[in-house]
Amino acid sequence: MNENIHLEAITYKLATKRLCTVTWAMQQMMFTSFDKRLAEFLLNESNTTNSDEINMTHEQIAKLMGSAREVVTRMLKYFSTEGYVELTRGKVKIINKQALEKL
């Protein structure tokens, strides 16, 4: 790698970015309650797609969050009964962003 300084710089940059992502994910899992993590995930996805509808199954959300599907399903049902989200097959629609942001 010493022969190509640009390749070395890119490699270090990618490794640093990956390490930051993994560290952030571990910090979220260790120090943030699941309801807050799920709310942040839903809000993030909504902002990324510029839509209040998130087209993901509970299983997909669980995998991305490093959790079990059952835990995601339970919390989404709670969010639904509180009026934060609306659930349909393969889709979560945010109906009260302010409530999710307050968690």
C-alpha positions, 0 to 999 in steps of 0.5 A, spaced: 500 500 500 505 504 501 506 505 493 499 508 492 498 513 497 491 515 494 489 507 495 491 507 502 487 514 504 481 511 501 482 505 505 483 508 511 477 513 510 472 507 509 475 503 515 474 509 519 467 510 516 465 503 518 468 503 525 464 510 526 457 506 524 459 500 528 460 504 534 454 508 533 450 502 533 453 499 539 452 505 543 444 506 541 443 499 543 447 499 549 444 506 552 438 508 548 431 505 550 428 500 544 422 505 544 426 511 542 431 507 538 425 505 534 422 512 533 428 515 531 429 509 526 422 511 523 423 518 523 430 517 519 427 513 514 421 518 513 426 523 512 430 519 508 425 517 503 421 524 504 415 520 505 410 518 512 410 511 509 415 506 510 415 500 506 418 495 510 416 489 514 417 488 521 422 483 519 426 488 515 426 493 520 428 488 526 434 486 522 436 493 520 436 495 528 439 489 530 433 486 534 428 481 534 422 481 529 417 480 535 420 486 539 419 490 533 412 488 532 410 489 540 413 496 540 409 498 533 403 495 536 404 500 542 405 505 537 399 504 533 395 504 539 397 510 542 396 513 535 403 514 533 403 510 527 398 506 522 400 499 520 398 495 514 402 489 511 409 491 509 408 498 511 408 503 517 405 510 516 407 515 521 401 519 523 404 523 529 411 525 528 411 530 534 409 524 538 415 520 536 420 526 536 418 526 544 420 519 545 
